[in-house]
Amino acid sequence: MDTVYVLRGTEIRRSDDTIRVTLDNGRKVRLPAETVKHLVVPVACRMNTEVLNFMGRAHIRVSFLDYHGNFSASLEPAEPYASGTVHLAQAKHILDLVKRMYMARTIMDAAAHNIIQNVKYYSYRGHPLAESVGIMQSHRERLRKATTIEQLMGSEGLLRQTYYATWKAINPDLAITRRSRRPPADRVNALISFGNGLMYSACRQALSQTHLDHTLSFIHAPSQARSSLSLDLAELFKPVVVDRLIFRMANRGELDAGKFEEQDGICLLSDSGRESVVEHFRNDMDSAEVDGVIGYRNVILREAYRIEAHLLELEEYHPFMRRA
């Protein structure tokens, strides 16, 4: 029990040396502190300072998703893995434009590969997507030649725009006109926002197990009080976990009206919808076999260690790329 998702909780309190979650039906569930490393809370929930201090001392990270399903905040325990050596090496890479651009391009090129592999998978199975694959490949080539972060993000944005346009060919239920976040405007945007929020929290948890400073990033602008390195790391895994999860649910007919709450141009996942997404997400994160590793949670942690090793000049960084 590494990561626990509190989907129907109304209150979280301390009970001796356990975390007591009161569910919306009144049932109480106790979680032993020594077995929990990460608590994800995507619903409104009451807590007091006693349980927050308790979880901090137990080095339990708490990630919060907001009303729209976006990652919004986290409770950070005192960092046990801080390293001045790694911090300085990371800062040097951020301040050196050449080194920063190398890492940014490397990560975004791998993310582009993973996106294109998703579309190729369905193109090989008879969907009319060959032309879209060619367009995305051309955007990827321009991305590889980018000399500034702005150029890099511009090419990535065009690639992703083409990518989202292919979704309706994969499944008509996945038609998306534009990406909307706060709030999500339709069912597909609601799924993407909630899934991405889960992925950001998982990446932040992985980074907390390394010596890396999660505020110092290569692609997204480093800033105070934001885990921008988690956003960088998530670029690699959103296509292979979150997007494929959405495709799978659509193709299995699991996106019925009961999974959503819709009103006045706003669409959010219902309790049932959140539970379904989390079930798929948790299975991929804990049980999927990926290149000889069990669970994407361990793959993400391995990726974070690889970034740290590159910054310390122990090995060259080769990012995760999904195999065909």
Disulfide bonds with the S-S distance in Angstrom:
none
